């Protein structure tokens, strides 16, 4: 199931960049800085990203780039 979520998120990020919406890649794997409101978080970690946030963010960024290259312009 993680692959599905990662693929969906990578597609969303690739489409956002294509639409000119800024994506703050540096914040993607970082733990949240303040209180979480109106977001879904993981119950084991309490974070919106997996425990290995930096590795996950790196894989997600790579997947988003691959998807963006394969999308028609």
mmJSON file of the N, C-alpha and C atoms, coordinates in Angstrom:
{"data_MODEL":{"atom_site":{
"group_PDB":["ATOM","ATOM","ATOM","ATOM","ATOM","ATOM","ATOM","ATOM","ATOM","ATOM","ATOM","ATOM","ATOM","ATOM","ATOM","ATOM","ATOM","ATOM","ATOM","ATOM","ATOM","ATOM","ATOM","ATOM","ATOM","ATOM","ATOM","ATOM","ATOM","ATOM","ATOM","ATOM","ATOM","ATOM","ATOM","ATOM","ATOM","ATOM","ATOM","ATOM","ATOM","ATOM","ATOM","ATOM","ATOM","ATOM","ATOM","ATOM","ATOM","ATOM","ATOM","ATOM","ATOM","ATOM","ATOM","ATOM","ATOM","ATOM","ATOM","ATOM","ATOM","ATOM","ATOM","ATOM","ATOM","ATOM","ATOM","ATOM","ATOM","ATOM","ATOM","ATOM","ATOM","ATOM","ATOM","ATOM","ATOM","ATOM","ATOM","ATOM","ATOM","ATOM","ATOM","ATOM","ATOM","ATOM","ATOM","ATOM","ATOM","ATOM","ATOM","ATOM","ATOM","ATOM","ATOM","ATOM","ATOM","ATOM","ATOM","ATOM","ATOM","ATOM","ATOM","ATOM","ATOM","ATOM","ATOM","ATOM","ATOM","ATOM","ATOM","ATOM","ATOM","ATOM","ATOM","ATOM","ATOM","ATOM","ATOM","ATOM","ATOM","ATOM","ATOM","ATOM","ATOM","ATOM","ATOM","ATOM","ATOM","ATOM","ATOM","ATOM","ATOM","ATOM","ATOM","ATOM","ATOM","ATOM","ATOM","ATOM","ATOM","ATOM","ATOM","ATOM","ATOM","ATOM","ATOM","ATOM","ATOM","ATOM","ATOM","ATOM","ATOM","ATOM","ATOM","ATOM","ATOM","ATOM","ATOM","ATOM","ATOM","ATOM","ATOM","ATOM","ATOM","ATOM","ATOM","ATOM","ATOM","ATOM","ATOM","ATOM","ATOM","ATOM","ATOM","ATOM","ATOM","ATOM","ATOM","ATOM","ATOM","ATOM","ATOM","ATOM","ATOM","ATOM","ATOM","ATOM","ATOM","ATOM","ATOM","ATOM","ATOM","ATOM","ATOM","ATOM","ATOM","ATOM","ATOM","ATOM","ATOM","ATOM","ATOM","ATOM","ATOM","ATOM","ATOM","ATOM","ATOM","ATOM","ATOM","ATOM","ATOM","ATOM","ATOM","ATOM","ATOM","ATOM","ATOM"],
"id":[1,2,3,4,5,6,7,8,9,10,11,12,13,14,15,16,17,18,19,20,21,22,23,24,25,26,27,28,29,30,31,32,33,34,35,36,37,38,39,40,41,42,43,44,45,46,47,48,49,50,51,52,53,54,55,56,57,58,59,60,61,62,63,64,65,66,67,68,69,70,71,72,73,74,75,76,77,78,79,80,81,82,83,84,85,86,87,88,89,90,91,92,93,94,95,96,97,98,99,100,101,102,103,104,105,106,107,108,109,110,111,112,113,114,115,116,117,118,119,120,121,122,123,124,125,126,127,128,129,130,131,132,133,134,135,136,137,138,139,140,141,142,143,144,145,146,147,148,149,150,151,152,153,154,155,156,157,158,159,160,161,162,163,164,165,166,167,168,169,170,171,172,173,174,175,176,177,178,179,180,181,182,183,184,185,186,187,188,189,190,191,192,193,194,195,196,197,198,199,200,201,202,203,204,205,206,207,208,209,210,211,212,213,214,215,216,217,218,219],
"type_symbol":["N","C","C","N","C","C","N","C","C","N","C","C","N","C","C","N","C","C","N","C","C","N","C","C","N","C","C","N","C","C","N","C","C","N","C","C","N","C","C","N","C","C","N","C","C","N","C","C","N","C","C","N","C","C","N","C","C","N","C","C","N","C","C","N","C","C","N","C","C","N","C","C","N","C","C","N","C","C","N","C","C","N","C","C","N","C","C","N","C","C","N","C","C","N","C","C","N","C","C","N","C","C","N","C","C","N","C","C","N","C","C","N","C","C","N","C","C","N","C","C","N","C","C","N","C","C","N","C","C","N","C","C","N","C","C","N","C","C","N","C","C","N","C","C","N","C","C","N","C","C","N","C","C","N","C","C","N","C","C","N","C","C","N","C","C","N","C","C","N","C","C","N","C","C","N","C","C","N","C","C","N","C","C","N","C","C","N","C","C","N","C","C","N","C","C","N","C","C","N","C","C","N","C","C","N","C","C","N","C","C","N","C","C","N","C","C","N","C","C"],
"label_atom_id":["N","CA","C","N","CA","C","N","CA","C","N","CA","C","N","CA","C","N","CA","C","N","CA","C","N","CA","C","N","CA","C","N","CA","C","N","CA","C","N","CA","C","N","CA","C","N","CA","C","N","CA","C","N","CA","C","N","CA","C","N","CA","C","N","CA","C","N","CA","C","N","CA","C","N","CA","C","N","CA","C","N","CA","C","N","CA","C","N","CA","C","N","CA","C","N","CA","C","N","CA","C","N","CA","C","N","CA","C","N","CA","C","N","CA","C","N","CA","C","N","CA","C","N","CA","C","N","CA","C","N","CA","C","N","CA","C","N","CA","C","N","CA","C","N","CA","C","N","CA","C","N","CA","C","N","CA","C","N","CA","C","N","CA","C","N","CA","C","N","CA","C","N","CA","C","N","CA","C","N","CA","C","N","CA","C","N","CA","C","N","CA","C","N","CA","C","N","CA","C","N","CA","C","N","CA","C","N","CA","C","N","CA","C","N","CA","C","N","CA","C","N","CA","C","N","CA","C","N","CA","C","N","CA","C","N","CA","C","N","CA","C","N","CA","C","N","CA","C","N","CA","C","N","CA","C"],
"label_alt_id":[null,null,null,null,null,null,null,null,null,null,null,null,null,null,null,null,null,null,null,null,null,null,null,null,null,null,null,null,null,null,null,null,null,null,null,null,null,null,null,null,null,null,null,null,null,null,null,null,null,null,null,null,null,null,null,null,null,null,null,null,null,null,null,null,null,null,null,null,null,null,null,null,null,null,null,null,null,null,null,null,null,null,null,null,null,null,null,null,null,null,null,null,null,null,null,null,null,null,null,null,null,null,null,null,null,null,null,null,null,null,null,null,null,null,null,null,null,null,null,null,null,null,null,null,null,null,null,null,null,null,null,null,null,null,null,null,null,null,null,null,null,null,null,null,null,null,null,null,null,null,null,null,null,null,null,null,null,null,null,null,null,null,null,null,null,null,null,null,null,null,null,null,null,null,null,null,null,null,null,null,null,null,null,null,null,null,null,null,null,null,null,null,null,null,null,null,null,null,null,null,null,null,null,null,null,null,null,null,null,null,null,null,null,null,null,null,null,null,null],
"label_comp_id":["UNK","UNK","UNK","UNK","UNK","UNK","UNK","UNK","UNK","UNK","UNK","UNK","UNK","UNK","UNK","UNK","UNK","UNK","UNK","UNK","UNK","UNK","UNK","UNK","UNK","UNK","UNK","UNK","UNK","UNK","UNK","UNK","UNK","UNK","UNK","UNK","UNK","UNK","UNK","UNK","UNK","UNK","UNK","UNK","UNK","UNK","UNK","UNK","UNK","UNK","UNK","UNK","UNK","UNK","UNK","UNK","UNK","UNK","UNK","UNK","UNK","UNK","UNK","UNK","UNK","UNK","UNK","UNK","UNK","UNK","UNK","UNK","UNK","UNK","UNK","UNK","UNK","UNK","UNK","UNK","UNK","UNK","UNK","UNK","UNK","UNK","UNK","UNK","UNK","UNK","UNK","UNK","UNK","UNK","UNK","UNK","UNK","UNK","UNK","UNK","UNK","UNK","UNK","UNK","UNK","UNK","UNK","UNK","UNK","UNK","UNK","UNK","UNK","UNK","UNK","UNK","UNK","UNK","UNK","UNK","UNK","UNK","UNK","UNK","UNK","UNK","UNK","UNK","UNK","UNK","UNK","UNK","UNK","UNK","UNK","UNK","UNK","UNK","UNK","UNK","UNK","UNK","UNK","UNK","UNK","UNK","UNK","UNK","UNK","UNK","UNK","UNK","UNK","UNK","UNK","UNK","UNK","UNK","UNK","UNK","UNK","UNK","UNK","UNK","UNK","UNK","UNK","UNK","UNK","UNK","UNK","UNK","UNK","UNK","UNK","UNK","UNK","UNK","UNK","UNK","UNK","UNK","UNK","UNK","UNK","UNK","UNK","UNK","UNK","UNK","UNK","UNK","UNK","UNK","UNK","UNK","UNK","UNK","UNK","UNK","UNK","UNK","UNK","UNK","UNK","UNK","UNK","UNK","UNK","UNK","UNK","UNK","UNK","UNK","UNK","UNK","UNK","UNK","UNK"],
"label_asym_id":["A","A","A","A","A","A","A","A","A","A","A","A","A","A","A","A","A","A","A","A","A","A","A","A","A","A","A","A","A","A","A","A","A","A","A","A","A","A","A","A","A","A","A","A","A","A","A","A","A","A","A","A","A","A","A","A","A","A","A","A","A","A","A","A","A","A","A","A","A","A","A","A","A","A","A","A","A","A","A","A","A","A","A","A","A","A","A","A","A","A","A","A","A","A","A","A","A","A","A","A","A","A","A","A","A","A","A","A","A","A","A","A","A","A","A","A","A","A","A","A","A","A","A","A","A","A","A","A","A","A","A","A","A","A","A","A","A","A","A","A","A","A","A","A","A","A","A","A","A","A","A","A","A","A","A","A","A","A","A","A","A","A","A","A","A","A","A","A","A","A","A","A","A","A","A","A","A","A","A","A","A","A","A","A","A","A","A","A","A","A","A","A","A","A","A","A","A","A","A","A","A","A","A","A","A","A","A","A","A","A","A","A","A","A","A","A","A","A","A"],
"label_entity_id":["1","1","1","1","1","1","1","1","1","1","1","1","1","1","1","1","1","1","1","1","1","1","1","1","1","1","1","1","1","1","1","1","1","1","1","1","1","1","1","1","1","1","1","1","1","1","1","1","1","1","1","1","1","1","1","1","1","1","1","1","1","1","1","1","1","1","1","1","1","1","1","1","1","1","1","1","1","1","1","1","1","1","1","1","1","1","1","1","1","1","1","1","1","1","1","1","1","1","1","1","1","1","1","1","1","1","1","1","1","1","1","1","1","1","1","1","1","1","1","1","1","1","1","1","1","1","1","1","1","1","1","1","1","1","1","1","1","1","1","1","1","1","1","1","1","1","1","1","1","1","1","1","1","1","1","1","1","1","1","1","1","1","1","1","1","1","1","1","1","1","1","1","1","1","1","1","1","1","1","1","1","1","1","1","1","1","1","1","1","1","1","1","1","1","1","1","1","1","1","1","1","1","1","1","1","1","1","1","1","1","1","1","1","1","1","1","1","1","1"],
"label_seq_id":[1,1,1,2,2,2,3,3,3,4,4,4,5,5,5,6,6,6,7,7,7,8,8,8,9,9,9,10,10,10,11,11,11,12,12,12,13,13,13,14,14,14,15,15,15,16,16,16,17,17,17,18,18,18,19,19,19,20,20,20,21,21,21,22,22,22,23,23,23,24,24,24,25,25,25,26,26,26,27,27,27,28,28,28,29,29,29,30,30,30,31,31,31,32,32,32,33,33,33,34,34,34,35,35,35,36,36,36,37,37,37,38,38,38,39,39,39,40,40,40,41,41,41,42,42,42,43,43,43,44,44,44,45,45,45,46,46,46,47,47,47,48,48,48,49,49,49,50,50,50,51,51,51,52,52,52,53,53,53,54,54,54,55,55,55,56,56,56,57,57,57,58,58,58,59,59,59,60,60,60,61,61,61,62,62,62,63,63,63,64,64,64,65,65,65,66,66,66,67,67,67,68,68,68,69,69,69,70,70,70,71,71,71,72,72,72,73,73,73],
"pdbx_PDB_ins_code":[null,null,null,null,null,null,null,null,null,null,null,null,null,null,null,null,null,null,null,null,null,null,null,null,null,null,null,null,null,null,null,null,null,null,null,null,null,null,null,null,null,null,null,null,null,null,null,null,null,null,null,null,null,null,null,null,null,null,null,null,null,null,null,null,null,null,null,null,null,null,null,null,null,null,null,null,null,null,null,null,null,null,null,null,null,null,null,null,null,null,null,null,null,null,null,null,null,null,null,null,null,null,null,null,null,null,null,null,null,null,null,null,null,null,null,null,null,null,null,null,null,null,null,null,null,null,null,null,null,null,null,null,null,null,null,null,null,null,null,null,null,null,null,null,null,null,null,null,null,null,null,null,null,null,null,null,null,null,null,null,null,null,null,null,null,null,null,null,null,null,null,null,null,null,null,null,null,null,null,null,null,null,null,null,null,null,null,null,null,null,null,null,null,null,null,null,null,null,null,null,null,null,null,null,null,null,null,null,null,null,null,null,null,null,null,null,null,null,null],
"Cartn_x":[0.815,0.0,0.86,2.063,2.932,3.285,3.485,3.798,2.689,1.45,0.308,0.305,0.484,0.487,1.63,2.795,3.945,3.713,3.168,2.878,1.854,0.808,-0.228,0.348,1.119,1.706,2.701,3.522,4.491,3.778,2.686,1.914,1.342,0.808,0.248,1.32,2.504,3.596,4.078,4.174,4.587,3.579,2.3,1.26,1.267,1.52,1.586,2.722,3.891,5.011,4.72,4.08,3.725,2.778,1.916,0.952,1.567,2.85,3.506,3.307,2.808,2.615,3.938,4.468,5.761,5.657,6.606,6.68,7.92,7.747,8.856,9.471,10.373,10.956,11.727,12.363,13.169,12.309,11.065,10.178,9.465,9.586,8.805,9.079,10.328,10.659,10.874,10.747,11.006,9.807,10.081,8.965,8.236,6.966,6.207,6.771,6.696,7.246,6.232,4.973,3.965,2.866,1.793,0.644,0.009,-0.443,-1.09,-2.596,-3.154,-4.6,-5.062,-6.189,-6.804,-5.895,-5.112,-4.268,-4.387,-4.129,-4.116,-2.688,-2.513,-1.177,-1.144,0.039,0.236,0.086,-0.677,-0.862,0.399,1.241,2.442,3.468,3.653,4.683,4.121,2.851,2.277,2.721,3.359,3.852,3.081,3.137,2.464,3.337,4.592,5.516,6.044,6.512,7.067,8.259,8.601,9.689,11.009,11.282,12.498,12.213,11.796,11.313,12.231,13.538,14.453,14.587,14.691,14.797,13.503,12.374,11.065,10.929,11.323,11.216,12.11,13.293,14.208,13.624,13.045,12.411,11.213,10.468,9.291,9.694,10.737,11.223,11.695,12.412,12.89,11.718,10.724,9.546,8.786,8.659,7.963,8.7,10.023,10.805,10.622,10.643,10.435,9.069,8.054,6.7,6.604,7.211,7.155,7.81,8.914,9.599,8.738,7.924,7.128,5.776,5.418,4.145,4.267,3.244,3.294,3.205,3.801,3.776,2.72],
"Cartn_y":[-1.196,0.0,1.261,1.173,2.341,2.806,1.862,2.217,3.022,2.658,3.39,4.822,4.977,6.322,7.166,6.569,7.291,7.694,6.779,7.091,8.198,8.142,9.172,10.523,10.537,11.79,12.341,11.465,11.909,12.493,11.878,12.39,13.764,13.916,15.194,16.279,15.946,16.916,17.279,16.292,16.556,17.465,17.216,18.054,19.466,19.565,20.887,21.701,21.086,21.802,22.19,21.289,21.577,22.777,22.924,24.032,25.318,25.263,26.461,26.698,25.694,25.809,25.452,26.34,26.039,24.867,23.953,22.814,23.025,23.049,23.262,21.912,21.437,20.109,19.955,20.988,20.891,20.569,20.975,20.736,19.389,18.71,17.499,16.391,16.124,15.053,15.517,16.811,17.369,17.165,17.021,16.928,18.267,18.259,19.503,20.426,21.731,22.705,23.146,23.111,23.594,22.575,23.033,22.162,21.745,20.502,19.993,20.204,20.824,21.0,20.671,20.029,19.699,18.895,17.981,17.101,15.682,14.726,13.336,12.981,12.398,12.022,10.543,9.989,8.585,8.374,7.378,7.144,6.626,5.77,5.321,6.434,7.322,8.348,9.712,9.946,11.264,12.288,11.821,12.719,12.507,13.498,13.375,12.661,12.402,11.683,10.466,9.456,8.278,8.624,7.711,7.934,8.243,7.575,7.846,8.96,10.112,11.216,11.644,11.755,12.234,11.244,9.954,8.934,8.873,8.947,8.935,10.142,11.315,12.531,12.45,11.862,11.705,10.782,9.65,8.73,9.392,10.154,10.833,11.868,12.619,13.617,12.958,11.844,11.12,10.603,10.032,9.511,10.644,11.798,12.937,13.425,13.449,13.863,12.895,11.59,10.585,10.741,10.949,11.132,12.388,13.472,14.741,14.605,13.853,13.647,12.843,11.938,11.096,11.702,12.831,13.488,14.305,14.264,15.105,16.585,17.376,18.854,19.505],
"Cartn_z":[0.0,0.0,0.0,0.576,0.613,-0.794,-1.713,-3.091,-3.734,-3.441,-3.987,-3.466,-2.164,-1.578,-2.124,-2.236,-2.757,-4.21,-5.014,-6.408,-6.552,-5.747,-5.79,-5.389,-4.311,-3.83,-4.841,-5.432,-6.441,-7.652,-8.08,-9.215,-8.881,-7.691,-7.267,-7.254,-6.734,-6.698,-8.103,-8.982,-10.362,-11.057,-10.855,-11.463,-10.876,-9.572,-8.933,-9.527,-9.67,-10.272,-11.714,-12.437,-13.839,-13.911,-12.903,-12.871,-12.328,-11.929,-11.423,-9.94,-9.236,-7.79,-7.117,-6.272,-5.644,-4.671,-4.767,-3.852,-2.988,-1.688,-0.757,-0.409,-1.29,-1.152,0.151,0.627,1.848,3.068,3.046,4.186,4.115,2.986,2.763,3.78,4.098,5.035,6.453,6.678,8.005,8.935,10.22,11.165,11.239,11.581,11.653,12.731,12.489,13.426,14.476,14.151,15.083,15.281,15.872,16.119,14.799,14.723,13.517,13.62,12.594,12.531,11.126,11.022,9.735,8.817,9.382,8.582,9.122,8.264,8.697,9.073,10.252,10.702,11.023,11.009,11.325,12.829,13.223,14.652,15.347,14.712,15.421,15.657,14.689,14.828,15.181,14.899,15.128,14.1,13.033,12.001,10.706,9.843,8.55,7.527,7.85,6.979,7.73,7.034,7.702,8.583,9.495,10.439,9.726,8.617,7.832,6.826,7.328,6.502,5.383,5.664,4.626,3.484,3.796,2.743,1.942,2.632,1.971,1.051,1.523,0.727,-0.503,-0.349,-1.467,-2.534,-2.111,-3.056,-3.737,-2.965,-3.508,-4.55,-4.269,-5.217,-6.516,-6.394,-7.57,-8.403,-7.734,-8.427,-9.132,-8.47,-9.067,-10.311,-10.262,-11.433,-12.592,-12.281,-13.329,-13.978,-13.156,-13.686,-14.534,-14.06,-14.801,-16.176,-16.244,-17.541,-18.508,-17.982,-18.867,-19.239,-18.626,-18.931,-20.205,-21.066,-22.257,-21.891,-22.715,-22.47,-23.294],
"occupancy":[1.0,1.0,1.0,1.0,1.0,1.0,1.0,1.0,1.0,1.0,1.0,1.0,1.0,1.0,1.0,1.0,1.0,1.0,1.0,1.0,1.0,1.0,1.0,1.0,1.0,1.0,1.0,1.0,1.0,1.0,1.0,1.0,1.0,1.0,1.0,1.0,1.0,1.0,1.0,1.0,1.0,1.0,1.0,1.0,1.0,1.0,1.0,1.0,1.0,1.0,1.0,1.0,1.0,1.0,1.0,1.0,1.0,1.0,1.0,1.0,1.0,1.0,1.0,1.0,1.0,1.0,1.0,1.0,1.0,1.0,1.0,1.0,1.0,1.0,1.0,1.0,1.0,1.0,1.0,1.0,1.0,1.0,1.0,1.0,1.0,1.0,1.0,1.0,1.0,1.0,1.0,1.0,1.0,1.0,1.0,1.0,1.0,1.0,1.0,1.0,1.0,1.0,1.0,1.0,1.0,1.0,1.0,1.0,1.0,1.0,1.0,1.0,1.0,1.0,1.0,1.0,1.0,1.0,1.0,1.0,1.0,1.0,1.0,1.0,1.0,1.0,1.0,1.0,1.0,1.0,1.0,1.0,1.0,1.0,1.0,1.0,1.0,1.0,1.0,1.0,1.0,1.0,1.0,1.0,1.0,1.0,1.0,1.0,1.0,1.0,1.0,1.0,1.0,1.0,1.0,1.0,1.0,1.0,1.0,1.0,1.0,1.0,1.0,1.0,1.0,1.0,1.0,1.0,1.0,1.0,1.0,1.0,1.0,1.0,1.0,1.0,1.0,1.0,1.0,1.0,1.0,1.0,1.0,1.0,1.0,1.0,1.0,1.0,1.0,1.0,1.0,1.0,1.0,1.0,1.0,1.0,1.0,1.0,1.0,1.0,1.0,1.0,1.0,1.0,1.0,1.0,1.0,1.0,1.0,1.0,1.0,1.0,1.0,1.0,1.0,1.0,1.0,1.0,1.0],
"B_iso_or_equiv":[0.0,0.0,0.0,0.0,0.0,0.0,0.0,0.0,0.0,0.0,0.0,0.0,0.0,0.0,0.0,0.0,0.0,0.0,0.0,0.0,0.0,0.0,0.0,0.0,0.0,0.0,0.0,0.0,0.0,0.0,0.0,0.0,0.0,0.0,0.0,0.0,0.0,0.0,0.0,0.0,0.0,0.0,0.0,0.0,0.0,0.0,0.0,0.0,0.0,0.0,0.0,0.0,0.0,0.0,0.0,0.0,0.0,0.0,0.0,0.0,0.0,0.0,0.0,0.0,0.0,0.0,0.0,0.0,0.0,0.0,0.0,0.0,0.0,0.0,0.0,0.0,0.0,0.0,0.0,0.0,0.0,0.0,0.0,0.0,0.0,0.0,0.0,0.0,0.0,0.0,0.0,0.0,0.0,0.0,0.0,0.0,0.0,0.0,0.0,0.0,0.0,0.0,0.0,0.0,0.0,0.0,0.0,0.0,0.0,0.0,0.0,0.0,0.0,0.0,0.0,0.0,0.0,0.0,0.0,0.0,0.0,0.0,0.0,0.0,0.0,0.0,0.0,0.0,0.0,0.0,0.0,0.0,0.0,0.0,0.0,0.0,0.0,0.0,0.0,0.0,0.0,0.0,0.0,0.0,0.0,0.0,0.0,0.0,0.0,0.0,0.0,0.0,0.0,0.0,0.0,0.0,0.0,0.0,0.0,0.0,0.0,0.0,0.0,0.0,0.0,0.0,0.0,0.0,0.0,0.0,0.0,0.0,0.0,0.0,0.0,0.0,0.0,0.0,0.0,0.0,0.0,0.0,0.0,0.0,0.0,0.0,0.0,0.0,0.0,0.0,0.0,0.0,0.0,0.0,0.0,0.0,0.0,0.0,0.0,0.0,0.0,0.0,0.0,0.0,0.0,0.0,0.0,0.0,0.0,0.0,0.0,0.0,0.0,0.0,0.0,0.0,0.0,0.0,0.0],
"pdbx_formal_charge":[null,null,null,null,null,null,null,null,null,null,null,null,null,null,null,null,null,null,null,null,null,null,null,null,null,null,null,null,null,null,null,null,null,null,null,null,null,null,null,null,null,null,null,null,null,null,null,null,null,null,null,null,null,null,null,null,null,null,null,null,null,null,null,null,null,null,null,null,null,null,null,null,null,null,null,null,null,null,null,null,null,null,null,null,null,null,null,null,null,null,null,null,null,null,null,null,null,null,null,null,null,null,null,null,null,null,null,null,null,null,null,null,null,null,null,null,null,null,null,null,null,null,null,null,null,null,null,null,null,null,null,null,null,null,null,null,null,null,null,null,null,null,null,null,null,null,null,null,null,null,null,null,null,null,null,null,null,null,null,null,null,null,null,null,null,null,null,null,null,null,null,null,null,null,null,null,null,null,null,null,null,null,null,null,null,null,null,null,null,null,null,null,null,null,null,null,null,null,null,null,null,null,null,null,null,null,null,null,null,null,null,null,null,null,null,null,null,null,null],
"auth_seq_id":[1,1,1,2,2,2,3,3,3,4,4,4,5,5,5,6,6,6,7,7,7,8,8,8,9,9,9,10,10,10,11,11,11,12,12,12,13,13,13,14,14,14,15,15,15,16,16,16,17,17,17,18,18,18,19,19,19,20,20,20,21,21,21,22,22,22,23,23,23,24,24,24,25,25,25,26,26,26,27,27,27,28,28,28,29,29,29,30,30,30,31,31,31,32,32,32,33,33,33,34,34,34,35,35,35,36,36,36,37,37,37,38,38,38,39,39,39,40,40,40,41,41,41,42,42,42,43,43,43,44,44,44,45,45,45,46,46,46,47,47,47,48,48,48,49,49,49,50,50,50,51,51,51,52,52,52,53,53,53,54,54,54,55,55,55,56,56,56,57,57,57,58,58,58,59,59,59,60,60,60,61,61,61,62,62,62,63,63,63,64,64,64,65,65,65,66,66,66,67,67,67,68,68,68,69,69,69,70,70,70,71,71,71,72,72,72,73,73,73],
"auth_comp_id":["UNK","UNK","UNK","UNK","UNK","UNK","UNK","UNK","UNK","UNK","UNK","UNK","UNK","UNK","UNK","UNK","UNK","UNK","UNK","UNK","UNK","UNK","UNK","UNK","UNK","UNK","UNK","UNK","UNK","UNK","UNK","UNK","UNK","UNK","UNK","UNK","UNK","UNK","UNK","UNK","UNK","UNK","UNK","UNK","UNK","UNK","UNK","UNK","UNK","UNK","UNK","UNK","UNK","UNK","UNK","UNK","UNK","UNK","UNK","UNK","UNK","UNK","UNK","UNK","UNK","UNK","UNK","UNK","UNK","UNK","UNK","UNK","UNK","UNK","UNK","UNK","UNK","UNK","UNK","UNK","UNK","UNK","UNK","UNK","UNK","UNK","UNK","UNK","UNK","UNK","UNK","UNK","UNK","UNK","UNK","UNK","UNK","UNK","UNK","UNK","UNK","UNK","UNK","UNK","UNK","UNK","UNK","UNK","UNK","UNK","UNK","UNK","UNK","UNK","UNK","UNK","UNK","UNK","UNK","UNK","UNK","UNK","UNK","UNK","UNK","UNK","UNK","UNK","UNK","UNK","UNK","UNK","UNK","UNK","UNK","UNK","UNK","UNK","UNK","UNK","UNK","UNK","UNK","UNK","UNK","UNK","UNK","UNK","UNK","UNK","UNK","UNK","UNK","UNK","UNK","UNK","UNK","UNK","UNK","UNK","UNK","UNK","UNK","UNK","UNK","UNK","UNK","UNK","UNK","UNK","UNK","UNK","UNK","UNK","UNK","UNK","UNK","UNK","UNK","UNK","UNK","UNK","UNK","UNK","UNK","UNK","UNK","UNK","UNK","UNK","UNK","UNK","UNK","UNK","UNK","UNK","UNK","UNK","UNK","UNK","UNK","UNK","UNK","UNK","UNK","UNK","UNK","UNK","UNK","UNK","UNK","UNK","UNK","UNK","UNK","UNK","UNK","UNK","UNK"],
"auth_asym_id":["A","A","A","A","A","A","A","A","A","A","A","A","A","A","A","A","A","A","A","A","A","A","A","A","A","A","A","A","A","A","A","A","A","A","A","A","A","A","A","A","A","A","A","A","A","A","A","A","A","A","A","A","A","A","A","A","A","A","A","A","A","A","A","A","A","A","A","A","A","A","A","A","A","A","A","A","A","A","A","A","A","A","A","A","A","A","A","A","A","A","A","A","A","A","A","A","A","A","A","A","A","A","A","A","A","A","A","A","A","A","A","A","A","A","A","A","A","A","A","A","A","A","A","A","A","A","A","A","A","A","A","A","A","A","A","A","A","A","A","A","A","A","A","A","A","A","A","A","A","A","A","A","A","A","A","A","A","A","A","A","A","A","A","A","A","A","A","A","A","A","A","A","A","A","A","A","A","A","A","A","A","A","A","A","A","A","A","A","A","A","A","A","A","A","A","A","A","A","A","A","A","A","A","A","A","A","A","A","A","A","A","A","A","A","A","A","A","A","A"],
"auth_atom_id":["N","CA","C","N","CA","C","N","CA","C","N","CA","C","N","CA","C","N","CA","C","N","CA","C","N","CA","C","N","CA","C","N","CA","C","N","CA","C","N","CA","C","N","CA","C","N","CA","C","N","CA","C","N","CA","C","N","CA","C","N","CA","C","N","CA","C","N","CA","C","N","CA","C","N","CA","C","N","CA","C","N","CA","C","N","CA","C","N","CA","C","N","CA","C","N","CA","C","N","CA","C","N","CA","C","N","CA","C","N","CA","C","N","CA","C","N","CA","C","N","CA","C","N","CA","C","N","CA","C","N","CA","C","N","CA","C","N","CA","C","N","CA","C","N","CA","C","N","CA","C","N","CA","C","N","CA","C","N","CA","C","N","CA","C","N","CA","C","N","CA","C","N","CA","C","N","CA","C","N","CA","C","N","CA","C","N","CA","C","N","CA","C","N","CA","C","N","CA","C","N","CA","C","N","CA","C","N","CA","C","N","CA","C","N","CA","C","N","CA","C","N","CA","C","N","CA","C","N","CA","C","N","CA","C","N","CA","C","N","CA","C","N","CA","C","N","CA","C","N","CA","C","N","CA","C"],
"pdbx_PDB_model_num":[1,1,1,1,1,1,1,1,1,1,1,1,1,1,1,1,1,1,1,1,1,1,1,1,1,1,1,1,1,1,1,1,1,1,1,1,1,1,1,1,1,1,1,1,1,1,1,1,1,1,1,1,1,1,1,1,1,1,1,1,1,1,1,1,1,1,1,1,1,1,1,1,1,1,1,1,1,1,1,1,1,1,1,1,1,1,1,1,1,1,1,1,1,1,1,1,1,1,1,1,1,1,1,1,1,1,1,1,1,1,1,1,1,1,1,1,1,1,1,1,1,1,1,1,1,1,1,1,1,1,1,1,1,1,1,1,1,1,1,1,1,1,1,1,1,1,1,1,1,1,1,1,1,1,1,1,1,1,1,1,1,1,1,1,1,1,1,1,1,1,1,1,1,1,1,1,1,1,1,1,1,1,1,1,1,1,1,1,1,1,1,1,1,1,1,1,1,1,1,1,1,1,1,1,1,1,1,1,1,1,1,1,1,1,1,1,1,1,1]
}}}
